[in-house]
Amino acid sequence: MRKTGWAVSSGIGSASVKEIHQSDSGPAPQQRQDEGAMPGKRPIGVRAVKAGLRTAVALCLATTLVHAVLVFLHVAPSNPVSKRYSAQVNGWVYPLFEQNWKLFAPDPDSFNRKILARTAHTDSEGSVQVTPWFDLAAVDHSAVDHNVFPSHTSQNLLRRAWTSYVETHGGSDTARSERAVMLQTYLRNIAADRVAAHNDGGTFDFIQLRVVTLPVAAPGTAAGNRPPAPTEDRLLPWWKVTSHGK
């Protein structure tokens, strides 16, 4: 009995030793293969995406900082820095980031303006084809009327382009400063793009604007009354534009 008990216990001990030796020898081949497949570093694609993201964020922050500084120099009182870099400041601010203080001293328009446009195109035979007048302001008015959230573009883009043109040109259509040239180009491009969007593919190489200014009717005026006479009917010269249409 003693021999048998010793033999059994010896057998168990041997089996335990074998199991321990087997577990100490290392992980299974499949585990080693999985660990070897995991790289020590991140893939190149992930690093490239993160580097590109950091660059984009840095560019956005730099652009925001430059924009804030230039707008500050524009609205700040005249100083040596704003005078020295006035060309760069004006080139950045006008016409898209123009600042004014009408929020605190509103000056609503006391006139209604019709901004009309027509185009001209010279065909292959040399004859000039001129289109009828197209009311650009009416398109904006229709987009604003009965719209709870009208876009800033429909409300102000064309209107502010015209008022800025008048401020820099006065009663003459000759640009006498760099800003006047810029605002003339700005107004011309807006009108050309608006006409091209409603022209159904018609081709044109020249554009002309006509601005009719009407006084605002008095409150309570009957609809059947005679419409007020225009206070100004201004015809601008023909402007050459980049060929539009097909």
Buried (B, 14 or more C-beta within 10 A) or exposed (E): EEEEEEEEEEEEEEEEEEEEEEEEEEEEEEEEEEEEEEEEEEEEEEEEEEEEEEEEEEEEEEEEEEEEBBBEBBEEEEEEEBEEBEEEBBEBBBBEEEEEEEEEEEEEEEEBBBBBBBBBBEEEEEEEEEBEBBBBBEBBEEBEEEEEEBEEEBBEBBBBBBBBBEEBBEEEBEBEEEBBEBBBBBBBBBBBEBBBEEBEEBBBBBBBBBBBBBEEEEEEEEEEEEEEEBEEEBEBEBBEBEEBBE
